[in-house]
Amino acid sequence: MSNASSDALERLGRAAANLRFEHLSGEALQRSKQRLLDTLACLVAGYNDGISSDIRAYVRAQGGQGQATLLPTAEKTTAHLAGFAHAAYIFGLELSDAAPRGTVHPGCEIVSATLAIAERDGLGGRAILPALVSGYEIEIRFGRAVHPAAFYKGWSTIGLFGAIGPAVSTAHLLGVDASHMENAIALALTLAPAATGRANQPGTVKWLLGGHACATGMLAADMAARGTTGTRAIDAWLRIITEEAHPERLTDGIAADGSFTQFELLSGIVTKYYAAPGPLAAPVEAMFSLVEQHDIRADDVQEIHADCTRRTAIFDKPHPSDELEARGSLPYCLAVALCTRNPALLLGPGYRGDMLNDPAIRAAAAKVRVTANEEYEQQYPARSLAKIAVALRDGRTYSLEVDRSEIGRYLTPTDADIEQKFRLIAAPVLGERKTSRVVELAFDMEHVSDIGELMKCLQPE
């Protein structure tokens, strides 16, 4: 055990355990509410997608105490099973938030765990918001410590780090002290390395990754609160994951006394507006802009060249065989943008049914050529660049370079941006009245003393 790794764990434990509502700046408070509402949008989107019905069947078969609501119905289950189910609904959609600085997806598991524990224990918004922030802060820092090497080595980063956020948030809601928080983090590290990037390949296992991470984190927190201890050799753990570790990043923005001097929550959490891996956003935005600006028609296109980061170029399969592959296919997403001109389709409907085999979309996807631009890669995550060039049959070529980081709604969304996404997804499911009430409760969360009404409003009419 190195003193450096032990000191880092102590500082992380102090910072997470001691964060209070009063310590949140106005901007941190705003961002935490946005993360809550955005993740609720993804939760509603997942009610009847992927393997959600199988997840519900599994949860019902377990029995147990009725502690928390299993959405979308009013039935009750244990807090751990509710957290597992809700995180599972979300993750396979490729719609929940991401932190590019650490290549992690915190909202999926953290919000699911936090709401389940808060409902079980009768806690309100002033407990929920700092617990949520503490989970984001610690999980992202671990992601940063192996960024970007772990991603390219083939790890699924939610399998690596997805248990850390819910472990921290759950432990925070349990009111543990710093030493027990350290063990919650340590246990999550020990239990978490669970999946490689192969879990993103065809099949439905991906939906389980978010649920597994959430449930593992909640287990780590509960056992830490009961006195179970975990590894303190963080440096050694990181170097098992990858040879290119940066343990000094673990405590960036955390003072020696454990106070946060900088919040990762304010350093760039990406809100997704397409249900696809985050790196695909820039080229898809470029395609929609080109189509609109130049009135480009699919039949007039000779070739589409997508020049992008290496992490984007790996999603280059033109003809997906199922919904999961479609979400992770840049050629397919560009073809949908070109042929339909409808961004809303890439929130979910465009990856299903007849669209997967639509001849026009398949023909357009076959015209896409994807290349990796090393200069773009070197600038990530400070910039997320892509360039789309569309060559027409008549000899004309139109091109556009887009930096996702310069589009405000991604990294610095307004409350209106988040609300619009939520309403677009939730209104058809919950109805206008409940949708509006969820928005009100989320943005006034610090004054919500009990989340029972929120859980009822998340149930369809």
C-alpha positions as CSV (number, residue, x, y, z in Angstrom):
1,M,0.0,0.0,0.0
2,S,1.5,3.3,-1.0
3,N,1.1,6.4,1.2
4,A,0.1,8.4,-1.9
5,S,-2.8,6.1,-2.7
6,S,-3.9,6.0,1.0
7,D,-3.8,9.8,1.2
8,A,-5.8,10.2,-2.0
9,L,-8.5,7.8,-0.6
10,E,-8.6,9.7,2.7
11,R,-9.1,13.0,0.9
12,L,-11.8,11.6,-1.4
13,G,-13.6,10.1,1.5
14,R,-13.5,13.4,3.5
15,A,-14.6,15.4,0.5
16,A,-17.6,13.2,-0.3
17,A,-18.8,12.6,3.3
18,N,-18.5,16.2,4.3
19,L,-20.2,17.9,1.3
20,R,-23.3,19.7,2.5
21,F,-26.1,21.5,0.7
22,E,-24.7,24.8,2.0
23,H,-21.4,24.1,0.2
24,L,-23.0,24.1,-3.2
25,S,-22.5,27.2,-5.3
26,G,-25.4,28.6,-7.2
27,E,-24.1,27.1,-10.4
28,A,-23.4,23.8,-8.8
29,L,-27.0,23.7,-7.5
30,Q,-28.4,24.5,-10.9
31,R,-26.3,21.9,-12.6
32,S,-27.3,19.2,-10.1
33,K,-31.0,19.9,-10.7
34,Q,-30.4,19.8,-14.5
35,R,-28.7,16.4,-14.1
36,L,-31.6,15.1,-12.1
37,L,-34.2,16.2,-14.7
38,D,-32.2,15.1,-17.7
39,T,-31.7,11.6,-16.2
40,L,-35.4,11.5,-15.4
41,A,-36.1,12.1,-19.1
42,C,-33.8,9.1,-20.0
43,L,-35.6,7.0,-17.3
44,V,-39.0,7.7,-18.9
45,A,-37.6,7.0,-22.3
46,G,-36.5,3.6,-21.1
47,Y,-39.8,2.5,-19.6
48,N,-40.7,0.2,-22.5
49,D,-37.4,0.0,-24.4
50,G,-34.8,-2.7,-24.6
51,I,-35.2,-5.4,-22.0
52,S,-37.2,-3.3,-19.5
53,S,-40.1,-5.7,-19.3
54,D,-37.7,-8.6,-18.6
55,I,-36.0,-6.4,-15.9
56,R,-39.4,-5.8,-14.2
57,A,-40.2,-9.5,-14.4
58,Y,-36.9,-10.3,-12.7
59,V,-37.5,-7.7,-10.0
60,R,-41.0,-9.0,-9.2
61,A,-39.7,-12.5,-8.9
62,Q,-37.3,-11.5,-6.1
63,G,-40.0,-10.4,-3.7
64,G,-38.7,-8.4,-0.7
65,Q,-39.8,-5.4,1.2
66,G,-41.8,-2.6,-0.5
67,Q,-39.3,0.2,0.1
68,A,-39.3,2.1,-3.2
69,T,-41.4,2.5,-6.4
70,L,-40.6,0.3,-9.4
71,L,-41.5,2.6,-12.3
72,P,-43.4,2.9,-14.5
73,T,-46.1,1.3,-12.3
74,A,-46.9,2.0,-8.6
75,E,-45.7,-1.4,-7.4
76,K,-43.0,-1.4,-4.7
77,T,-39.8,-3.3,-4.3
78,T,-36.6,-3.0,-2.4
79,A,-34.5,0.2,-2.8
80,H,-31.6,-1.9,-4.3
81,L,-33.8,-3.6,-6.9
82,A,-35.5,-0.3,-7.8
83,G,-32.1,1.3,-8.4
84,F,-30.9,-1.7,-10.4
85,A,-34.1,-1.6,-12.6
86,H,-34.1,2.1,-13.3
87,A,-30.4,2.2,-14.1
88,A,-30.9,-0.7,-16.5
89,Y,-33.8,1.0,-18.3
90,I,-31.5,4.0,-18.9
91,F,-28.1,2.8,-19.9
92,G,-28.8,0.8,-23.1
93,L,-30.5,3.9,-24.6
94,E,-27.2,5.8,-25.1
95,L,-29.2,9.0,-24.1
96,S,-28.0,9.7,-20.5
97,D,-25.3,12.2,-19.7
98,A,-21.5,11.7,-20.0
99,A,-18.4,13.3,-18.6
100,P,-15.8,13.5,-21.4
101,R,-13.0,14.3,-19.0
102,G,-13.4,10.8,-17.6
103,T,-15.4,8.9,-20.2
104,V,-17.9,8.0,-17.6
105,H,-21.8,8.1,-17.5
106,P,-22.6,9.2,-14.0
107,G,-26.3,10.2,-14.1
108,C,-27.6,6.7,-15.1
109,E,-26.6,5.0,-11.9
110,I,-26.3,7.9,-9.4
111,V,-29.8,9.3,-9.9
112,S,-31.3,5.8,-9.9
113,A,-29.6,4.9,-6.6
114,T,-30.2,8.3,-5.0
115,L,-34.0,8.4,-5.7
116,A,-34.4,4.8,-4.4
117,I,-32.6,5.4,-1.1
118,A,-34.3,8.8,-0.6
119,E,-37.7,7.2,-1.1
120,R,-36.9,4.4,1.2
121,D,-35.6,6.7,4.0
122,G,-38.0,9.6,3.5
123,L,-35.4,12.1,2.5
124,G,-35.9,15.3,0.6
125,G,-34.1,17.5,-1.8
126,R,-31.6,19.1,0.6
127,A,-30.2,15.6,1.2
128,I,-30.6,14.4,-2.4
129,L,-28.7,17.2,-4.2
130,P,-25.4,17.1,-2.3
131,A,-25.4,13.3,-2.4
132,L,-25.9,13.4,-6.1
133,V,-23.0,16.0,-6.5
134,S,-20.7,13.9,-4.4
135,G,-21.3,10.9,-6.5
136,Y,-20.5,12.8,-9.7
137,E,-17.4,14.4,-8.3
138,I,-15.7,11.1,-7.1
139,E,-16.7,9.0,-10.1
140,I,-15.5,11.5,-12.7
141,R,-12.2,11.9,-10.9
142,F,-11.5,8.1,-11.1
143,G,-12.4,8.2,-14.8
144,R,-10.0,11.0,-15.3
145,A,-7.2,9.0,-13.6
146,V,-7.1,6.6,-16.6
147,H,-8.4,8.8,-19.3
148,P,-8.2,8.1,-22.2
149,A,-6.1,4.9,-22.1
150,A,-8.7,2.7,-20.4
151,F,-11.2,3.3,-23.1
152,Y,-8.8,2.4,-25.9
153,K,-7.7,-0.7,-24.0
154,G,-11.2,-2.0,-24.4
155,W,-12.8,-1.5,-21.0
156,S,-16.4,-0.5,-20.6
157,T,-16.1,2.5,-18.4
158,I,-19.4,2.0,-16.8
159,G,-18.2,-1.4,-15.9
160,L,-15.1,0.1,-14.4
161,F,-16.4,3.2,-12.7
162,G,-20.2,3.0,-12.7
163,A,-20.4,1.6,-9.2
164,I,-18.3,4.4,-7.7
165,G,-20.9,7.2,-8.1
166,P,-23.9,5.3,-6.6
167,A,-21.6,4.0,-3.8
168,V,-20.7,7.5,-2.8
169,S,-24.2,8.9,-3.2
170,T,-25.8,6.1,-1.3
171,A,-23.2,6.3,1.5
172,H,-23.8,10.1,1.7
173,L,-27.6,9.6,2.1
174,L,-26.8,7.0,4.8
175,G,-25.0,9.7,6.7
176,V,-21.7,7.9,7.0
177,D,-18.5,9.5,8.2
178,A,-15.3,10.0,6.2
179,S,-13.8,6.6,7.1
180,H,-16.9,4.7,6.1
181,M,-17.1,6.7,2.9
182,E,-13.5,5.7,2.1
183,N,-14.5,2.1,2.4
184,A,-17.6,2.6,0.3
185,I,-15.3,3.9,-2.5
186,A,-12.7,1.1,-1.9
187,L,-15.4,-1.6,-2.0
188,A,-16.8,-0.2,-5.2
189,L,-13.3,-0.3,-6.8
190,T,-12.9,-3.9,-5.7
191,L,-16.2,-5.0,-7.1
192,A,-16.5,-2.8,-10.1
193,P,-14.2,-4.0,-12.9
194,A,-16.9,-6.0,-14.6
195,A,-17.1,-5.5,-18.3
196,T,-15.1,-4.9,-21.4
197,G,-16.2,-2.9,-24.4
198,R,-17.5,-6.2,-25.9
199,A,-20.6,-5.6,-23.9
200,N,-21.5,-2.9,-26.4
201,Q,-21.5,-5.4,-29.3
202,P,-24.8,-6.8,-30.7
203,G,-27.1,-8.3,-28.0
204,T,-29.0,-6.9,-25.1
205,V,-26.5,-7.4,-22.3
206,K,-25.7,-3.6,-22.4
207,W,-28.9,-2.8,-20.6
208,L,-27.7,-4.8,-17.7
209,L,-24.4,-2.8,-17.3
210,G,-26.1,0.3,-15.9
211,G,-28.2,-1.8,-13.5
212,H,-25.2,-3.9,-12.4
213,A,-23.2,-0.8,-11.7
214,C,-25.9,0.9,-9.7
215,A,-26.7,-2.3,-7.7
216,T,-22.9,-2.9,-7.0
217,G,-22.4,0.7,-5.8
218,M,-25.4,0.5,-3.5
219,L,-24.1,-2.8,-2.1
220,A,-20.7,-1.3,-1.5
221,A,-22.2,1.6,0.4
222,D,-24.5,-0.5,2.6
223,M,-21.7,-2.9,3.5
224,A,-19.3,-0.1,4.2
225,A,-21.8,1.4,6.5
226,R,-21.8,-2.0,8.3
227,G,-18.1,-2.0,8.7
228,T,-16.8,-4.0,5.7
229,T,-13.5,-2.6,4.4
230,G,-11.9,-2.6,0.9
231,T,-8.6,-2.1,-0.8
232,R,-6.6,1.1,-0.2
233,A,-4.0,0.4,-2.9
234,I,-5.6,2.8,-5.5
235,D,-2.3,3.2,-7.5
236,A,-2.0,-0.5,-8.0
237,W,-5.7,-0.8,-8.9
238,L,-5.3,1.9,-11.5
239,R,-2.2,0.3,-13.1
240,I,-4.0,-3.0,-13.4
241,I,-6.6,-1.2,-15.5
242,T,-4.0,0.5,-17.7
243,E,-0.3,1.3,-17.8
244,E,-1.1,5.0,-18.5
245,A,-2.7,6.0,-15.2
246,H,-2.7,9.5,-13.7
247,P,-3.4,9.1,-10.0
248,E,-2.7,12.8,-9.3
249,R,-6.0,13.6,-11.0
250,L,-8.0,11.9,-8.3
251,T,-7.6,14.9,-6.0
252,D,-7.6,17.7,-8.5
253,G,-9.8,20.4,-7.1
254,I,-9.9,19.0,-3.6
255,A,-8.1,20.8,-0.8
256,A,-6.1,18.9,1.9
257,D,-9.0,19.4,4.3
258,G,-11.3,17.7,1.9
259,S,-13.2,20.7,0.7
260,F,-14.0,21.0,-3.0
261,T,-12.2,24.0,-4.6
262,Q,-13.4,22.9,-8.1
263,F,-16.5,20.9,-9.1
264,E,-16.2,18.4,-12.0
265,L,-19.9,19.0,-12.4
266,L,-19.0,22.5,-13.7
267,S,-16.2,21.3,-15.9
268,G,-18.3,19.7,-18.7
269,I,-21.1,17.2,-18.4
270,V,-22.5,16.5,-21.8
271,T,-26.2,16.4,-22.2
272,K,-27.2,14.1,-25.1
273,Y,-29.8,15.1,-27.6
274,Y,-29.4,12.0,-29.7
275,A,-29.6,8.4,-28.4
276,A,-26.1,7.5,-29.6
277,P,-22.6,7.5,-28.1
278,G,-21.6,11.1,-27.2
279,P,-18.7,11.3,-29.8
280,L,-21.3,11.0,-32.6
281,A,-23.0,14.3,-31.7
282,A,-20.6,16.6,-33.5
283,P,-20.8,14.8,-37.0
284,V,-24.5,14.4,-36.7
285,E,-24.9,18.1,-35.8
286,A,-22.8,18.9,-38.9
287,M,-24.9,16.8,-41.1
288,F,-28.2,18.3,-40.0
289,S,-26.8,21.8,-40.5
290,L,-25.5,21.0,-44.0
291,V,-28.8,19.4,-45.1
292,E,-30.7,22.4,-43.9
293,Q,-28.4,25.1,-45.2
294,H,-28.0,23.7,-48.7
295,D,-31.2,21.8,-49.1
296,I,-29.3,18.6,-49.8
297,R,-31.3,15.6,-51.0
298,A,-30.3,12.0,-50.5
299,D,-30.6,11.1,-54.1
300,D,-28.1,13.9,-55.1
301,V,-25.3,12.6,-52.8
302,Q,-22.3,10.9,-54.2
303,E,-20.3,10.5,-51.0
304,I,-20.2,11.6,-47.4
305,H,-16.8,11.9,-45.7
306,A,-16.8,12.0,-41.9
307,D,-13.5,13.2,-40.5
308,C,-13.5,12.8,-36.7
309,T,-11.7,11.7,-33.5
310,R,-10.5,8.2,-33.2
311,R,-13.1,7.5,-30.5
312,T,-15.8,8.5,-33.1
313,A,-14.3,6.7,-36.0
314,I,-14.6,3.3,-34.3
315,F,-18.4,3.6,-34.8
316,D,-18.1,3.0,-38.5
317,K,-20.4,0.0,-39.3
318,P,-22.8,1.2,-42.0
319,H,-25.5,-1.5,-41.8
320,P,-26.6,-2.2,-38.2
321,S,-28.5,-5.4,-37.6
322,D,-30.4,-4.3,-34.5
323,E,-31.3,-1.3,-32.4
324,L,-28.2,-1.3,-30.3
325,E,-25.9,-1.5,-33.3
326,A,-27.9,1.3,-34.9
327,R,-27.3,3.6,-32.0
328,G,-23.6,3.0,-32.3
329,S,-23.4,3.4,-36.1
330,L,-22.2,6.8,-37.4
331,P,-23.0,6.0,-41.0
332,Y,-26.5,5.0,-40.0
333,C,-27.1,8.1,-37.9
334,L,-25.8,10.3,-40.7
335,A,-28.1,8.5,-43.2
336,V,-31.1,9.1,-40.9
337,A,-30.2,12.8,-40.7
338,L,-29.9,13.1,-44.5
339,C,-33.0,11.1,-45.4
340,T,-35.4,12.3,-42.8
341,R,-34.2,15.7,-41.7
342,N,-35.8,15.0,-38.3
343,P,-33.6,15.2,-35.2
344,A,-36.4,13.8,-33.0
345,L,-36.0,10.4,-34.7
346,L,-32.5,10.0,-33.2
347,L,-34.0,10.3,-29.7
348,G,-35.2,6.7,-30.2
349,P,-37.7,5.9,-32.9
350,G,-35.2,6.1,-35.7
351,Y,-33.3,3.0,-34.5
352,R,-36.2,0.6,-34.6
353,G,-38.5,-1.3,-36.9
354,D,-38.7,-0.6,-40.6
355,M,-36.1,2.2,-40.5
356,L,-33.3,-0.3,-39.9
357,N,-34.1,-1.9,-43.3
358,D,-35.2,1.2,-45.2
359,P,-33.6,1.0,-48.6
360,A,-33.0,4.8,-48.8
361,I,-31.3,4.9,-45.4
362,R,-29.1,1.8,-46.2
363,A,-28.1,3.3,-49.5
364,A,-27.1,6.6,-47.9
365,A,-25.2,4.8,-45.1
366,A,-23.2,2.9,-47.7
367,K,-22.0,6.3,-49.1
368,V,-20.3,7.3,-45.8
369,R,-16.6,7.1,-45.4
370,V,-15.2,7.5,-41.9
371,T,-11.6,8.5,-41.1
372,A,-9.8,9.2,-37.9
373,N,-8.2,12.6,-37.5
374,E,-5.3,12.5,-35.1
375,E,-5.2,16.3,-34.6
376,Y,-8.9,16.1,-33.6
377,E,-8.1,13.3,-31.2
378,Q,-5.3,15.2,-29.5
379,Q,-7.7,18.1,-28.8
380,Y,-10.3,15.9,-27.1
381,P,-12.0,16.4,-24.6
382,A,-11.3,20.2,-24.6
383,R,-12.8,20.2,-28.1
384,S,-14.9,17.5,-29.7
385,L,-14.4,18.1,-33.4
386,A,-15.8,16.5,-36.5
387,K,-15.9,17.6,-40.2
388,I,-18.6,16.4,-42.6
389,A,-18.0,16.8,-46.4
390,V,-20.9,16.0,-48.7
391,A,-20.0,15.5,-52.4
392,L,-22.9,15.8,-54.8
393,R,-23.3,14.0,-58.1
394,D,-23.2,17.4,-60.0
395,G,-19.6,18.0,-58.7
396,R,-20.5,20.4,-55.8
397,T,-19.1,19.7,-52.3
398,Y,-20.3,21.2,-49.1
399,S,-18.4,20.8,-45.9
400,L,-18.7,21.9,-42.3
401,E,-16.5,21.5,-39.2
402,V,-18.4,21.4,-35.9
403,D,-17.0,21.5,-32.3
404,R,-19.6,20.1,-29.9
405,S,-18.0,22.0,-27.1
406,E,-19.0,25.3,-28.7
407,I,-22.7,24.3,-28.9
408,G,-24.0,25.6,-25.6
409,R,-26.8,23.1,-25.0
410,Y,-24.3,20.3,-24.7
411,L,-21.9,21.4,-22.0
412,T,-23.6,24.5,-20.6
413,P,-27.3,23.9,-21.2
414,T,-29.9,26.3,-20.0
415,D,-32.7,25.1,-17.8
416,A,-34.9,25.6,-20.9
417,D,-32.7,23.2,-22.9
418,I,-33.1,20.5,-20.3
419,E,-36.8,21.1,-19.9
420,Q,-37.4,20.9,-23.6
421,K,-35.7,17.5,-23.8
422,F,-37.7,16.3,-20.9
423,R,-41.0,17.5,-22.3
424,L,-40.3,16.0,-25.7
425,I,-39.7,12.6,-24.1
426,A,-42.1,12.7,-21.1
427,A,-45.2,14.4,-22.3
428,P,-46.4,11.5,-24.6
429,V,-45.8,9.1,-21.7
430,L,-46.8,11.0,-18.6
431,G,-49.2,13.5,-20.0
432,E,-48.8,17.3,-19.9
433,R,-50.0,17.8,-16.3
434,K,-47.5,15.3,-14.7
435,T,-44.7,16.3,-17.1
436,S,-45.1,20.0,-15.9
437,R,-45.2,18.9,-12.3
438,V,-42.0,16.9,-12.6
439,V,-40.2,19.9,-14.1
440,E,-41.4,22.1,-11.2
441,L,-40.3,19.6,-8.6
442,A,-36.9,19.0,-10.1
443,F,-36.1,22.7,-10.4
444,D,-37.3,23.4,-6.9
445,M,-35.8,20.2,-5.4
446,E,-34.2,21.9,-2.4
447,H,-37.8,22.7,-1.1
448,V,-39.1,19.2,-1.7
449,S,-39.3,17.5,1.7
450,D,-40.4,14.0,0.4
451,I,-40.1,12.6,-3.1
452,G,-43.3,10.6,-2.9
453,E,-45.1,13.1,-5.2
454,L,-42.2,13.0,-7.7
455,M,-42.4,9.2,-7.9
456,K,-46.2,9.4,-8.5
457,C,-45.8,12.0,-11.2
458,L,-43.3,9.7,-13.0
459,Q,-46.1,7.0,-13.4
460,P,-48.0,7.3,-16.7
461,E,-51.6,8.4,-16.6
